[in-house]
Structures are given as structure tokens and as C-alpha cells.
Amino acid sequence: MKLIKKIHKVGIFALICMFLLGLGGCKKIDVPQASVNIINECGVAIDFFIDGEFKFSLEYETTGSIENLADGTYLFEARRTGSGVFVAQESIFVRINAIYTWTVLSSASIKVINNYGETLSIYNGDINLGSVSDQSDAIVDNVPYGDQTLEAKKSDETIVATTTISVLADNTYEWTINK
């Protein structure tokens, strides 16, 4: 009988301890997951999708993020806001406990053909895109969508030609510079 009373007291004590521990609430178990930062450098506003599901819109030169992605392969898509036209897509394998960055660029390019008679430097605004020797050409890659105003300058910074190219799709555009 003493043994039964002792077991009974230990059982009640155990129940009280479990009850008091339970008052602290359930403990959240952290499940390791990944996050992805999306950077829009393509020149237009985009809608971002994962596996065909819309997540958010991003203006040009802004960043968004997706948190709590589980281990796995995902199809990332960027489409022009309002039109649904694909800008970029990539299948990405995501591992837990990692931070990824996906930069959306245009794959449009401009072929600059220099028939001016001397080497020229090519600018887009204040950005020097490089030099093009006489009677040769150069390719400018990842040109953002929208109107791009290019200038050709001689070595003394004199502007010898200017053009505005409306980049509307992932094509190769051409600009020939003649004297």
C-alpha cells in the first residue's frame, strides 16, 4: 500500500510539472529555410513569379525578397508588369540556411559600328561603355529596356554622334557612326 501511495504521489507530481511546463506555451521549432533577394535591373517594372504563382511587382532599380523557402528547385520568372511578356526565367535549386540573389537583366544588346575615322568612346549618360576602334564594332550587352541615349566622343571628349534607341525587346540593335 505504501508503494501505491508513493507511485500515486510521484504521478501527481509529474502531472503538475507537465502542467506547469505546458503553461509556458509550445516552443516554436525553427525549421531552417532560405531567402532570395530579387533585383530588378532590366529597365521596366516586372511582376515576379515562383512556379507560376504571382508573388509581387518590382519597379526598375528596386529589390524585393522572398523568405522561408524550403529546400528544392523553383522556377523564377520575371514578366513585364501589365503585359505578362517574359523578361527572364531561371530554374534555381535552393538549399536551406542560404541567402540567394537573382538579378533580372535584359538580354538586349546594341552593336556599335564605328566608321568615323578614329577611335571613339561610347557613353550612355555619364557611363562610359568602352571604346570602339575605327572600322570595327563592339557589343554593349544587358541594355535595359526603354529609351537609351548613346553618345560617341573623341579622345578630347567632343561629342561626334548621338542616338536614342528604344529598347523594347531582347534583340540586338545597331548604331552605325559615320563621319
KEKE-904090 format. One record per atom (N, C-alpha, C): atom name; x, y, z. Coordinates in nm, 2 decimals. Layout:
// residues N
<at CA, east X, north Y, up Z>
...
//
This chain:
// residues 179
<at N, east 0.08, north -0.12, up 0.00>
<at CA, east 0.00, north 0.00, up 0.00>
<at C, east 0.09, north 0.12, up 0.00>
<at N, east 0.20, north 0.12, up 0.08>
<at CA, east 0.29, north 0.24, up 0.08>
<at C, east 0.34, north 0.26, up -0.06>
<at N, east 0.37, north 0.16, up -0.13>
<at CA, east 0.43, north 0.17, up -0.27>
<at C, east 0.33, north 0.23, up -0.36>
<at N, east 0.20, north 0.20, up -0.35>
<at CA, east 0.10, north 0.26, up -0.44>
<at C, east 0.08, north 0.40, up -0.40>
<at N, east 0.08, north 0.44, up -0.27>
<at CA, east 0.07, north 0.58, up -0.24>
<at C, east 0.19, north 0.66, up -0.29>
<at N, east 0.31, north 0.60, up -0.28>
<at CA, east 0.43, north 0.67, up -0.33>
<at C, east 0.42, north 0.69, up -0.48>
<at N, east 0.38, north 0.58, up -0.56>
<at CA, east 0.36, north 0.59, up -0.70>
<at C, east 0.26, north 0.70, up -0.73>
<at N, east 0.15, north 0.70, up -0.66>
<at CA, east 0.04, north 0.80, up -0.68>
<at C, east 0.09, north 0.94, up -0.66>
<at N, east 0.17, north 0.96, up -0.55>
<at CA, east 0.23, north 1.10, up -0.52>
<at C, east 0.33, north 1.14, up -0.64>
<at N, east 0.41, north 1.04, up -0.68>
<at CA, east 0.50, north 1.07, up -0.79>
<at C, east 0.42, north 1.10, up -0.92>
<at N, east 0.32, north 1.03, up -0.95>
<at CA, east 0.24, north 1.05, up -1.06>
<at C, east 0.17, north 1.19, up -1.06>
<at N, east 0.12, north 1.23, up -0.95>
<at CA, east 0.05, north 1.36, up -0.93>
<at C, east 0.16, north 1.47, up -0.95>
<at N, east 0.27, north 1.45, up -0.89>
<at CA, east 0.38, north 1.54, up -0.90>
<at C, east 0.42, north 1.56, up -1.05>
<at N, east 0.43, north 1.45, up -1.12>
<at CA, east 0.47, north 1.45, up -1.26>
<at C, east 0.36, north 1.53, up -1.34>
<at N, east 0.24, north 1.50, up -1.31>
<at CA, east 0.13, north 1.57, up -1.39>
<at C, east 0.13, north 1.72, up -1.36>
<at N, east 0.16, north 1.76, up -1.23>
<at CA, east 0.17, north 1.90, up -1.20>
<at C, east 0.29, north 1.97, up -1.27>
<at N, east 0.40, north 1.90, up -1.28>
<at CA, east 0.52, north 1.95, up -1.35>
<at C, east 0.49, north 1.97, up -1.50>
<at N, east 0.42, north 1.87, up -1.56>
<at CA, east 0.39, north 1.88, up -1.70>
<at C, east 0.30, north 1.99, up -1.73>
<at N, east 0.20, north 2.01, up -1.64>
<at CA, east 0.10, north 2.12, up -1.65>
<at C, east 0.17, north 2.25, up -1.64>
<at N, east 0.26, north 2.27, up -1.54>
<at CA, east 0.34, north 2.39, up -1.53>
<at C, east 0.43, north 2.42, up -1.65>
<at N, east 0.49, north 2.32, up -1.70>
<at CA, east 0.58, north 2.33, up -1.82>
<at C, east 0.49, north 2.37, up -1.94>
<at N, east 0.37, north 2.32, up -1.94>
<at CA, east 0.28, north 2.35, up -2.05>
<at C, east 0.23, north 2.49, up -2.05>
<at N, east 0.23, north 2.55, up -1.93>
<at CA, east 0.18, north 2.69, up -1.92>
<at C, east 0.28, north 2.79, up -2.00>
<at N, east 0.40, north 2.74, up -2.01>
<at CA, east 0.50, north 2.82, up -2.08>
<at C, east 0.47, north 2.83, up -2.23>
<at N, east 0.37, north 2.76, up -2.28>
<at CA, east 0.34, north 2.76, up -2.42>
<at C, east 0.42, north 2.66, up -2.50>
<at N, east 0.38, north 2.64, up -2.62>
<at CA, east 0.45, north 2.55, up -2.70>
<at C, east 0.58, north 2.62, up -2.75>
<at N, east 0.68, north 2.55, up -2.76>
<at CA, east 0.81, north 2.60, up -2.81>
<at C, east 0.80, north 2.59, up -2.96>
<at N, east 0.84, north 2.71, up -3.03>
<at CA, east 0.85, north 2.71, up -3.18>
<at C, east 0.97, north 2.64, up -3.22>
<at N, east 0.96, north 2.55, up -3.31>
<at CA, east 1.08, north 2.48, up -3.36>
<at C, east 1.12, north 2.55, up -3.49>
<at N, east 1.24, north 2.60, up -3.49>
<at CA, east 1.29, north 2.67, up -3.61>
<at C, east 1.33, north 2.57, up -3.72>
<at N, east 1.26, north 2.58, up -3.83>
<at CA, east 1.29, north 2.49, up -3.94>
<at C, east 1.38, north 2.58, up -4.04>
<at N, east 1.50, north 2.53, up -4.06>
<at CA, east 1.59, north 2.61, up -4.15>
<at C, east 1.53, north 2.62, up -4.29>
<at N, east 1.54, north 2.75, up -4.34>
<at CA, east 1.48, north 2.78, up -4.47>
<at C, east 1.57, north 2.89, up -4.53>
<at N, east 1.55, north 2.91, up -4.66>
<at CA, east 1.63, north 3.00, up -4.74>
<at C, east 1.55, north 3.13, up -4.77>
<at N, east 1.62, north 3.23, up -4.81>
<at CA, east 1.56, north 3.35, up -4.87>
<at C, east 1.63, north 3.39, up -5.00>
<at N, east 1.55, north 3.46, up -5.08>
<at CA, east 1.60, north 3.51, up -5.21>
<at C, east 1.57, north 3.65, up -5.23>
<at N, east 1.68, north 3.73, up -5.26>
<at CA, east 1.66, north 3.87, up -5.30>
<at C, east 1.65, north 3.88, up -5.45>
<at N, east 1.55, north 3.96, up -5.50>
<at CA, east 1.53, north 3.97, up -5.64>
<at C, east 1.56, north 4.12, up -5.67>
<at N, east 1.66, north 4.14, up -5.76>
<at CA, east 1.70, north 4.28, up -5.80>
<at C, east 1.65, north 4.30, up -5.94>
<at N, east 1.58, north 4.41, up -5.97>
<at CA, east 1.53, north 4.44, up -6.10>
<at C, east 1.62, north 4.55, up -6.17>
<at N, east 1.70, north 4.50, up -6.26>
<at CA, east 1.79, north 4.59, up -6.34>
<at C, east 1.76, north 4.58, up -6.49>
<at N, east 1.63, north 4.54, up -6.52>
<at CA, east 1.61, north 4.52, up -6.67>
<at C, east 1.55, north 4.64, up -6.74>
<at N, east 1.52, north 4.75, up -6.66>
<at CA, east 1.47, north 4.87, up -6.73>
<at C, east 1.33, north 4.90, up -6.72>
<at N, east 1.24, north 4.80, up -6.69>
<at CA, east 1.10, north 4.82, up -6.68>
<at C, east 1.05, north 4.76, up -6.55>
<at N, east 0.93, north 4.79, up -6.51>
<at CA, east 0.86, north 4.73, up -6.39>
<at C, east 0.83, north 4.58, up -6.43>
<at N, east 0.85, north 4.49, up -6.33>
<at CA, east 0.83, north 4.35, up -6.35>
<at C, east 0.73, north 4.29, up -6.25>
<at N, east 0.67, north 4.18, up -6.28>
<at CA, east 0.59, north 4.10, up -6.19>
<at C, east 0.68, north 3.98, up -6.17>
<at N, east 0.70, north 3.94, up -6.04>
<at CA, east 0.78, north 3.83, up -6.01>
<at C, east 0.69, north 3.71, up -5.97>
<at N, east 0.73, north 3.59, up -6.02>
<at CA, east 0.65, north 3.47, up -6.00>
<at C, east 0.75, north 3.36, up -5.96>
<at N, east 0.70, north 3.27, up -5.87>
<at CA, east 0.77, north 3.14, up -5.84>
<at C, east 0.68, north 3.03, up -5.87>
<at N, east 0.73, north 2.94, up -5.96>
<at CA, east 0.65, north 2.82, up -6.00>
<at C, east 0.51, north 2.86, up -6.06>
<at N, east 0.51, north 2.97, up -6.13>
<at CA, east 0.38, north 3.02, up -6.19>
<at C, east 0.29, north 3.10, up -6.10>
<at N, east 0.33, north 3.11, up -5.98>
<at CA, east 0.24, north 3.19, up -5.88>
<at C, east 0.30, north 3.33, up -5.86>
<at N, east 0.21, north 3.43, up -5.88>
<at CA, east 0.25, north 3.57, up -5.86>
<at C, east 0.29, north 3.59, up -5.72>
<at N, east 0.40, north 3.66, up -5.70>
<at CA, east 0.45, north 3.70, up -5.56>
<at C, east 0.44, north 3.85, up -5.54>
<at N, east 0.50, north 3.93, up -5.63>
<at CA, east 0.49, north 4.08, up -5.61>
<at C, east 0.54, north 4.14, up -5.74>
<at N, east 0.52, north 4.28, up -5.74>
<at CA, east 0.57, north 4.36, up -5.85>
<at C, east 0.69, north 4.44, up -5.80>
<at N, east 0.78, north 4.47, up -5.90>
<at CA, east 0.90, north 4.54, up -5.86>
<at C, east 0.92, north 4.65, up -5.97>
<at N, east 0.94, north 4.77, up -5.93>
<at CA, east 0.98, north 4.88, up -6.02>
<at C, east 1.12, north 4.86, up -6.06>
<at N, east 1.16, north 4.93, up -6.17>
<at CA, east 1.30, north 4.92, up -6.21>
<at C, east 1.39, north 4.98, up -6.10>
<at N, east 1.51, north 4.92, up -6.09>
<at CA, east 1.61, north 4.95, up -5.99>
<at C, east 1.56, north 4.94, up -5.84>
<at N, east 1.47, north 4.84, up -5.82>
<at CA, east 1.43, north 4.81, up -5.68>
<at C, east 1.46, north 4.67, up -5.65>
<at N, east 1.45, north 4.63, up -5.52>
<at CA, east 1.48, north 4.50, up -5.48>
<at C, east 1.36, north 4.45, up -5.39>
<at N, east 1.33, north 4.32, up -5.41>
<at CA, east 1.23, north 4.25, up -5.33>
<at C, east 1.29, north 4.13, up -5.27>
<at N, east 1.22, north 4.06, up -5.18>
<at CA, east 1.27, north 3.94, up -5.12>
<at C, east 1.16, north 3.84, up -5.09>
<at N, east 1.20, north 3.71, up -5.10>
<at CA, east 1.11, north 3.60, up -5.07>
<at C, east 1.18, north 3.53, up -4.95>
<at N, east 1.10, north 3.51, up -4.85>
<at CA, east 1.16, north 3.45, up -4.73>
<at C, east 1.10, north 3.31, up -4.71>
<at N, east 1.16, north 3.23, up -4.63>
<at CA, east 1.11, north 3.10, up -4.59>
<at C, east 1.09, north 3.00, up -4.70>
<at N, east 1.18, north 2.99, up -4.79>
<at CA, east 1.17, north 2.89, up -4.90>
<at C, east 1.24, north 2.76, up -4.85>
<at N, east 1.17, north 2.65, up -4.87>
<at CA, east 1.22, north 2.52, up -4.83>
<at C, east 1.32, north 2.47, up -4.93>
<at N, east 1.40, north 2.37, up -4.90>
<at CA, east 1.49, north 2.31, up -4.99>
<at C, east 1.41, north 2.26, up -5.11>
<at N, east 1.47, north 2.29, up -5.23>
<at CA, east 1.40, north 2.24, up -5.35>
<at C, east 1.44, north 2.33, up -5.47>
<at N, east 1.38, north 2.29, up -5.58>
<at CA, east 1.41, north 2.36, up -5.71>
<at C, east 1.28, north 2.44, up -5.74>
<at N, east 1.30, north 2.57, up -5.78>
<at CA, east 1.19, north 2.66, up -5.81>
<at C, east 1.22, north 2.73, up -5.94>
<at N, east 1.11, north 2.75, up -6.01>
<at CA, east 1.11, north 2.83, up -6.14>
<at C, east 1.08, north 2.97, up -6.11>
<at N, east 1.18, north 3.06, up -6.12>
<at CA, east 1.17, north 3.20, up -6.10>
<at C, east 1.14, north 3.27, up -6.24>
<at N, east 1.04, north 3.35, up -6.24>
<at CA, east 1.00, north 3.42, up -6.36>
<at C, east 0.98, north 3.57, up -6.34>
<at N, east 1.03, north 3.65, up -6.43>
<at CA, east 1.00, north 3.79, up -6.43>
<at C, east 0.93, north 3.82, up -6.56>
<at N, east 0.81, north 3.89, up -6.54>
<at CA, east 0.73, north 3.93, up -6.66>
<at C, east 0.71, north 4.08, up -6.65>
<at N, east 0.70, north 4.14, up -6.77>
<at CA, east 0.67, north 4.29, up -6.77>
<at C, east 0.53, north 4.31, up -6.70>
<at N, east 0.53, north 4.41, up -6.61>
<at CA, east 0.41, north 4.44, up -6.54>
<at C, east 0.31, north 4.49, up -6.65>
<at N, east 0.19, north 4.44, up -6.64>
<at CA, east 0.08, north 4.48, up -6.73>
<at C, east 0.07, north 4.41, up -6.86>
<at N, east 0.18, north 4.35, up -6.91>
<at CA, east 0.17, north 4.28, up -7.04>
<at C, east 0.19, north 4.13, up -7.02>
<at N, east 0.26, north 4.09, up -6.92>
<at CA, east 0.28, north 3.94, up -6.90>
<at C, east 0.39, north 3.89, up -6.99>
<at N, east 0.46, north 3.98, up -7.06>
<at CA, east 0.57, north 3.93, up -7.15>
<at C, east 0.69, north 3.89, up -7.07>
<at N, east 0.74, north 3.77, up -7.10>
<at CA, east 0.85, north 3.72, up -7.02>
<at C, east 0.98, north 3.81, up -7.04>
<at N, east 1.04, north 3.84, up -6.93>
<at CA, east 1.17, north 3.91, up -6.93>
<at C, east 1.28, north 3.82, up -6.91>
<at N, east 1.26, north 3.73, up -6.81>
<at CA, east 1.37, north 3.64, up -6.77>
<at C, east 1.30, north 3.52, up -6.69>
<at N, east 1.37, north 3.41, up -6.70>
<at CA, east 1.32, north 3.30, up -6.61>
<at C, east 1.44, north 3.21, up -6.59>
<at N, east 1.44, north 3.15, up -6.47>
<at CA, east 1.56, north 3.06, up -6.44>
<at C, east 1.51, north 2.96, up -6.33>
<at N, east 1.55, north 2.84, up -6.35>
<at CA, east 1.53, north 2.73, up -6.25>
<at C, east 1.64, north 2.74, up -6.15>
<at N, east 1.61, north 2.75, up -6.03>
<at CA, east 1.71, north 2.77, up -5.92>
<at C, east 1.69, north 2.66, up -5.81>
<at N, east 1.80, north 2.59, up -5.78>
<at CA, east 1.79, north 2.50, up -5.67>
<at C, east 1.83, north 2.58, up -5.54>
<at N, east 1.74, north 2.57, up -5.44>
<at CA, east 1.76, north 2.64, up -5.32>
<at C, east 1.79, north 2.54, up -5.21>
<at N, east 1.89, north 2.58, up -5.13>
<at CA, east 1.93, north 2.50, up -5.01>
<at C, east 1.89, north 2.57, up -4.89>
<at N, east 1.86, north 2.50, up -4.78>
<at CA, east 1.82, north 2.57, up -4.66>
<at C, east 1.94, north 2.64, up -4.60>
<at N, east 1.91, north 2.74, up -4.52>
<at CA, east 2.01, north 2.82, up -4.45>
<at C, east 2.10, north 2.90, up -4.55>
<at N, east 2.04, north 2.95, up -4.66>
<at CA, east 2.12, north 3.02, up -4.76>
<at C, east 2.04, north 3.14, up -4.80>
<at N, east 2.11, north 3.24, up -4.84>
<at CA, east 2.05, north 3.36, up -4.90>
<at C, east 2.10, north 3.37, up -5.04>
<at N, east 2.01, north 3.38, up -5.14>
<at CA, east 2.04, north 3.39, up -5.28>
<at C, east 2.00, north 3.53, up -5.33>
<at N, east 2.06, north 3.57, up -5.44>
<at CA, east 2.03, north 3.69, up -5.51>
<at C, east 2.01, north 3.65, up -5.66>
<at N, east 1.90, north 3.70, up -5.71>
<at CA, east 1.86, north 3.68, up -5.86>
<at C, east 1.85, north 3.82, up -5.92>
<at N, east 1.94, north 3.86, up -6.01>
<at CA, east 1.93, north 3.99, up -6.07>
<at C, east 1.87, north 3.97, up -6.21>
<at N, east 1.76, north 4.04, up -6.23>
<at CA, east 1.68, north 4.04, up -6.36>
<at C, east 1.74, north 4.14, up -6.45>
<at N, east 1.80, north 4.10, up -6.56>
<at CA, east 1.86, north 4.19, up -6.66>
<at C, east 1.79, north 4.17, up -6.79>
<at N, east 1.80, north 4.27, up -6.87>
<at CA, east 1.76, north 4.25, up -7.01>
<at C, east 1.87, north 4.18, up -7.08>
<at N, east 1.83, north 4.10, up -7.18>
<at CA, east 1.94, north 4.04, up -7.27>
<at C, east 1.95, north 4.11, up -7.40>
<at N, east 1.89, north 4.23, up -7.41>
<at CA, east 1.91, north 4.31, up -7.53>
<at C, east 2.05, north 4.36, up -7.54>
<at N, east 2.09, north 4.39, up -7.66>
<at CA, east 2.23, north 4.44, up -7.68>
<at C, east 2.23, north 4.54, up -7.79>
<at N, east 2.33, north 4.62, up -7.80>
<at CA, east 2.35, north 4.72, up -7.90>
<at C, east 2.48, north 4.70, up -7.97>
<at N, east 2.48, north 4.68, up -8.10>
<at CA, east 2.61, north 4.67, up -8.17>
<at C, east 2.64, north 4.81, up -8.23>
<at N, east 2.76, north 4.86, up -8.18>
<at CA, east 2.80, north 4.99, up -8.22>
<at C, east 2.91, north 4.97, up -8.33>
<at N, east 2.88, north 5.03, up -8.45>
<at CA, east 2.98, north 5.01, up -8.56>
<at C, east 3.04, north 5.15, up -8.59>
<at N, east 3.17, north 5.15, up -8.58>
<at CA, east 3.25, north 5.28, up -8.59>
<at C, east 3.31, north 5.29, up -8.73>
<at N, east 3.26, north 5.38, up -8.81>
<at CA, east 3.31, north 5.42, up -8.94>
<at C, east 3.35, north 5.56, up -8.94>
<at N, east 3.38, north 5.62, up -8.82>
<at CA, east 3.41, north 5.76, up -8.81>
<at C, east 3.55, north 5.80, up -8.86>
<at N, east 3.65, north 5.72, up -8.85>
<at CA, east 3.78, north 5.75, up -8.89>
<at C, east 3.88, north 5.76, up -8.77>
<at N, east 3.83, north 5.74, up -8.65>
<at CA, east 3.92, north 5.73, up -8.54>
<at C, east 3.85, north 5.66, up -8.42>
<at N, east 3.92, north 5.62, up -8.32>
<at CA, east 3.87, north 5.55, up -8.21>
<at C, east 3.77, north 5.64, up -8.13>
<at N, east 3.66, north 5.59, up -8.09>
<at CA, east 3.56, north 5.67, up -8.02>
<at C, east 3.52, north 5.60, up -7.89>
<at N, east 3.49, north 5.68, up -7.79>
<at CA, east 3.43, north 5.63, up -7.66>
<at C, east 3.28, north 5.64, up -7.67>
<at N, east 3.21, north 5.53, up -7.62>
<at CA, east 3.07, north 5.53, up -7.62>
<at C, east 3.02, north 5.55, up -7.48>
<at N, east 2.92, north 5.64, up -7.47>
<at CA, east 2.86, north 5.67, up -7.34>
<at C, east 2.71, north 5.65, up -7.34>
<at N, east 2.66, north 5.61, up -7.23>
<at CA, east 2.51, north 5.61, up -7.20>
<at C, east 2.50, north 5.70, up -7.08>
<at N, east 2.46, north 5.83, up -7.10>
<at CA, east 2.46, north 5.92, up -6.99>
<at C, east 2.60, north 5.95, up -6.95>
<at N, east 2.63, north 5.93, up -6.82>
<at CA, east 2.76, north 5.95, up -6.76>
<at C, east 2.85, north 5.83, up -6.76>
<at N, east 2.79, north 5.72, up -6.81>
<at CA, east 2.85, north 5.59, up -6.80>
<at C, east 2.93, north 5.56, up -6.93>
<at N, east 3.06, north 5.54, up -6.92>
<at CA, east 3.15, north 5.51, up -7.03>
<at C, east 3.13, north 5.36, up -7.06>
<at N, east 3.08, north 5.32, up -7.17>
<at CA, east 3.06, north 5.18, up -7.21>
<at C, east 3.18, north 5.12, up -7.27>
<at N, east 3.28, north 5.20, up -7.30>
<at CA, east 3.40, north 5.15, up -7.37>
<at C, east 3.43, north 5.22, up -7.49>
<at N, east 3.54, north 5.18, up -7.56>
<at CA, east 3.59, north 5.24, up -7.68>
<at C, east 3.57, north 5.14, up -7.80>
<at N, east 3.55, north 5.20, up -7.92>
<at CA, east 3.54, north 5.13, up -8.04>
<at C, east 3.64, north 5.18, up -8.14>
<at N, east 3.73, north 5.10, up -8.18>
<at CA, east 3.83, north 5.14, up -8.28>
<at C, east 3.77, north 5.17, up -8.42>
<at N, east 3.83, north 5.25, up -8.50>
<at CA, east 3.78, north 5.28, up -8.63>
<at C, east 3.77, north 5.15, up -8.71>
<at N, east 3.66, north 5.15, up -8.79>
<at CA, east 3.64, north 5.03, up -8.88>
<at C, east 3.62, north 4.90, up -8.81>
<at N, east 3.57, north 4.91, up -8.68>
<at CA, east 3.54, north 4.79, up -8.61>
<at C, east 3.40, north 4.81, up -8.54>
<at N, east 3.36, north 4.71, up -8.46>
<at CA, east 3.24, north 4.72, up -8.39>
<at C, east 3.26, north 4.67, up -8.25>
<at N, east 3.16, north 4.70, up -8.16>
<at CA, east 3.16, north 4.65, up -8.03>
<at C, east 3.01, north 4.62, up -7.99>
<at N, east 3.00, north 4.53, up -7.90>
<at CA, east 2.86, north 4.49, up -7.85>
<at C, east 2.85, north 4.54, up -7.71>
<at N, east 2.74, north 4.61, up -7.68>
<at CA, east 2.70, north 4.65, up -7.54>
<at C, east 2.59, north 4.55, up -7.50>
<at N, east 2.62, north 4.47, up -7.40>
<at CA, east 2.53, north 4.37, up -7.35>
<at C, east 2.44, north 4.42, up -7.24>
<at N, east 2.33, north 4.35, up -7.21>
<at CA, east 2.24, north 4.37, up -7.10>
<at C, east 2.19, north 4.52, up -7.09>
<at N, east 2.15, north 4.57, up -7.21>
<at CA, east 2.10, north 4.70, up -7.22>
<at C, east 1.95, north 4.70, up -7.16>
<at N, east 1.93, north 4.79, up -7.06>
<at CA, east 1.79, north 4.79, up -7.01>
<at C, east 1.69, north 4.83, up -7.11>
<at N, east 1.56, north 4.79, up -7.09>
<at CA, east 1.45, north 4.83, up -7.17>
<at C, east 1.43, north 4.98, up -7.16>
<at N, east 1.37, north 5.03, up -7.26>
<at CA, east 1.34, north 5.18, up -7.25>
<at C, east 1.43, north 5.25, up -7.35>
<at N, east 1.41, north 5.38, up -7.35>
<at CA, east 1.49, north 5.47, up -7.44>
<at C, east 1.63, north 5.48, up -7.38>
<at N, east 1.73, north 5.45, up -7.47>
<at CA, east 1.87, north 5.46, up -7.43>
<at C, east 1.94, north 5.56, up -7.52>
<at N, east 1.99, north 5.67, up -7.47>
<at CA, east 2.06, north 5.77, up -7.54>
<at C, east 2.21, north 5.75, up -7.53>
<at N, east 2.27, north 5.73, up -7.65>
<at CA, east 2.41, north 5.70, up -7.66>
<at C, east 2.48, north 5.82, up -7.72>
<at N, east 2.60, north 5.84, up -7.68>
<at CA, east 2.69, north 5.94, up -7.74>
<at C, east 2.82, north 5.88, up -7.78>
<at N, east 2.88, north 5.92, up -7.89>
<at CA, east 3.01, north 5.88, up -7.93>
<at C, east 3.10, north 6.01, up -7.91>
<at N, east 3.21, north 5.99, up -7.84>
<at CA, east 3.30, north 6.10, up -7.81>
<at C, east 3.45, north 6.07, up -7.86>
<at N, east 3.51, north 6.18, up -7.91>
<at CA, east 3.65, north 6.16, up -7.95>
<at C, east 3.73, north 6.17, up -7.82>
<at N, east 3.86, north 6.15, up -7.83>
<at CA, east 3.95, north 6.14, up -7.71>
<at C, east 3.95, north 6.28, up -7.64>
<at N, east 3.92, north 6.39, up -7.71>
<at CA, east 3.92, north 6.52, up -7.64>
<at C, east 3.78, north 6.55, up -7.58>
<at N, east 3.69, north 6.44, up -7.57>
<at CA, east 3.56, north 6.45, up -7.51>
<at C, east 3.45, north 6.52, up -7.60>
<at N, east 3.49, north 6.56, up -7.72>
<at CA, east 3.40, north 6.62, up -7.82>
<at C, east 3.30, north 6.51, up -7.86>
<at N, east 3.17, north 6.55, up -7.85>
<at CA, east 3.06, north 6.46, up -7.90>
<at C, east 3.05, north 6.47, up -8.05>
<at N, east 3.07, north 6.35, up -8.12>
<at CA, east 3.06, north 6.35, up -8.26>
<at C, east 2.93, north 6.28, up -8.32>
<at N, east 2.86, north 6.21, up -8.23>
<at CA, east 2.73, north 6.15, up -8.27>
<at C, east 2.65, north 6.12, up -8.15>
<at N, east 2.52, north 6.12, up -8.17>
<at CA, east 2.43, north 6.09, up -8.06>
<at C, east 2.31, north 6.01, up -8.13>
<at N, east 2.26, north 5.92, up -8.05>
<at CA, east 2.14, north 5.85, up -8.10>
<at C, east 2.06, north 5.81, up -7.98>
<at N, east 1.93, north 5.79, up -8.00>
<at CA, east 1.84, north 5.73, up -7.90>
<at C, east 1.78, north 5.61, up -7.96>
<at N, east 1.79, north 5.50, up -7.89>
<at CA, east 1.74, north 5.37, up -7.93>
<at C, east 1.64, north 5.32, up -7.83>
<at N, east 1.52, north 5.29, up -7.88>
<at CA, east 1.41, north 5.24, up -7.80>
<at C, east 1.43, north 5.09, up -7.79>
<at N, east 1.47, north 5.04, up -7.67>
<at CA, east 1.49, north 4.90, up -7.65>
<at C, east 1.36, north 4.84, up -7.60>
<at N, east 1.30, north 4.77, up -7.68>
<at CA, east 1.16, north 4.72, up -7.65>
<at C, east 1.16, north 4.57, up -7.62>
<at N, east 1.26, north 4.50, up -7.67>
<at CA, east 1.27, north 4.35, up -7.66>
<at C, east 1.41, north 4.30, up -7.65>
<at N, east 1.43, north 4.18, up -7.63>
<at CA, east 1.56, north 4.12, up -7.62>
<at C, east 1.62, north 4.09, up -7.76>
<at N, east 1.65, north 4.20, up -7.83>
<at CA, east 1.71, north 4.19, up -7.96>
<at C, east 1.84, north 4.26, up -7.96>
<at N, east 1.91, north 4.25, up -8.07>
<at CA, east 2.04, north 4.32, up -8.09>
<at C, east 2.00, north 4.44, up -8.18>
<at N, east 2.03, north 4.56, up -8.13>
<at CA, east 2.00, north 4.68, up -8.20>
<at C, east 2.14, north 4.73, up -8.26>
<at N, east 2.14, north 4.81, up -8.37>
<at CA, east 2.26, north 4.85, up -8.43>
<at C, east 2.26, north 5.01, up -8.43>
<at N, east 2.38, north 5.06, up -8.42>
<at CA, east 2.41, north 5.20, up -8.44>
<at C, east 2.54, north 5.22, up -8.51>
<at N, east 2.53, north 5.27, up -8.63>
<at CA, east 2.65, north 5.29, up -8.71>
<at C, east 2.69, north 5.44, up -8.71>
<at N, east 2.81, north 5.47, up -8.68>
<at CA, east 2.86, north 5.60, up -8.66>
<at C, east 2.95, north 5.63, up -8.79>
<at N, east 2.91, north 5.73, up -8.86>
<at CA, east 2.98, north 5.77, up -8.98>
<at C, east 3.02, north 5.92, up -8.97>
<at N, east 3.13, north 5.96, up -9.04>
<at CA, east 3.18, north 6.09, up -9.03>
<at C, east 3.09, north 6.18, up -9.12>
//
